[in-house]
């Protein structure tokens, strides 16, 4: 029986596939962030609950770092990441529903605006730009 290589391999928390599309990596961390949001929904439904401002702060400080782990590998100019972004958009839509308490049929853009969240593609663009500036200032004379 011939040996077959794995479709992806994991190294230092990053999931690599043969084409370096990082689909498995984004899928893993988007799912992890999605389940974190679902766990936060239970936290928000306690007897006293959390205010929307606290929920937004909790999302930004706990879920966004999980979802964007390793984004510098797969988010760059010219990368084809439309499919990977959809998973992150669904995760953020679930968080916006939790923060605002709206119906799930509500438009995503409006929910994100009401919750005070910037769209995922703009958030990643901002993070990437800030990272480039930080690296550039390391080597400035």
N, C-alpha and C positions, 0 to 999 in steps of 0.2 A: 504494500500500500504506500503510495507516494506521500511525502509530507506536503502539507499545504500551509502557506504562510497565513498569519492572522490578518484579518481585515483592518485591524487597528491595534496599536500597542500604546501602553501607558508608561510615561516616564515623568517623574517629579510632579505628578498631578495633571499633566497635559496628555491629551489623547491625540495621537498622531495616526493618520491613515496614509495610504500609499500615495495619494495625489496631493496631500497636504491641504485638503479643503477644511479640515478641523470641524467637520459636521458632527462627528461623534463627541468631540470636546464641548461644543456649544450645546448640543442636545443634553449631555450629562449635566452641565452646570445650569442650564435653563430649567431643567426638571428639578434640580436641587433647589433653585430659587423659587420655583413654582410651589413646591411642597412646603417651603419655609413660609410663603405667603399664606398658604392654607392653614398652617399651624398658627400663624398670627391672627387669622380670623377667629380661631377658638379663644385666643387671648383677648381679643377685642369684645367678645361676647360674654365676658365675665360679669359679675353683678354690677360693678361700677363702670367697667369699660375704659376705653381710652378716647381722648378727644381726637378729632381729625388731624390736628396739628401734631400730636404725639404719634399718631399712626403714620403720618407722612415722614416724620423724623426717624421712626423705627424702620420704615421701608428703605429710606435712603442710607441709613447707617448699617443695616444688617443684610438687606437683600441685594442691593445694587453691587456691593463688592463681590458677592458670590456669583451673580450673573455675569459680571464683567471680568471674571478671573481669566487672565491670559488673552484678553481681547487684542493685545498688541500683535499676537501671532496671526490672527485671522482678519483683523480689521485694518486695512490699509488702502491707499488709492489704487483703484483698478481691481480690487478683489471682488469676486462674485459671491456675495453673501446675502442675497435676497431671501433664500430659504431659511438661513440661520437667523436672520432678523425676525422672521415671522414667529419663531418660538419665543424670542425675547419680548415681542410685542404682546403676545398672548399672556405672558407672565405679568407684564406691566398693566395690562387691562384688568387682570384679576386683582392686582393690588389697588388700582384706581377704584374698582367696584367696592373693595373692602374699605377704603378710606372715605369715599363719599356716601356709601350705603345706597347707591342707586341700583336700578334694575339692570339685569345683565344684557338687556336689549338696547341699553343706552349707547349713543355713539362714543367710540373710544376717544377721539380727539377732544370732545367736550369734557369727558370724565377726567382725562389727564389734566386739562386746563383747570377744572374745578379743584382737583386734588393738589395742584401745584407741582405737577411732574412734567418734565420736558420729554418730548418723544424720544424713543430709544435711539434712533439713528442720529439725532442731534446730540444726545448725551454721549454717545460713543465718539462722535466727531469732536466734541469739546474735550473729552478725556484724552483722545489721541493728540490733539493740538497742544494741550497743556503738557503732555509727556514729552513732546518734541521740544517745547520751549525749555523744560527742565533739563533735558539732556544737553541742549545747546548752551545753557548757562553754566554747566559743569566745566566746559572747556573754554570758557571765555577768559581772556587775559585780565 
